[in-house]
Amino acid sequence: MKKVLLLTIVLLAVFLMTGCAPGPNELAGSASDAGELAGFWKGLWHGFISLFTFIASLLNDNVAIYEVHNNGGLYDLGFLLGAMAFYGGSGGGAGRKKG
């Protein structure tokens, strides 16, 4: 029973997180016509949920991992920091002594 509950919670979390995933690449006109540009905070969030977004992108062609309509370097920095935070890329293990 605990396994079913855990699986249900994990699936619910995946569906909730992918609801904020980047959308499809609909380049119809200029960037101002396409809506608001994604900035640092959206990049941070998209990087953090990149694993869940990747899984959703395998099942749905309307989901993309990376937001095309972004403001450039700040979105990239946020995406990188978000991915590092989720995947544990702080480099903390490199400084530990092996004993």
C-alpha positions, 0 to 999 in steps of 0.5 A: 500500500505504501508503494502505491501511495508513493507512486501516486505522489511522485506521479502527481508531483511530475504532472504538477511540475511539468505544467510550468514547463516551456512551451512549443517553439511558435515563432510567429513574428517578433519576440514581442508578438510571441509574448513575454520573454523568459528571464532569470527566474523562469530559467531557474525554474525550467532548469530545476524541472528539466528532468520532469520536462524531458520525460513529458517531452517524450510523451507530448510534442508540445512540451520543450525542455528549453524556452526559446523566447528568452532574454539571453544570458540571464535565462541561460544562467538561471537554467544552468543554476536550476539544473545544477541545484537539482542534479547536485552539481555544486562540486562539494564532493570534489573537496571531501577527503577520502579516508 
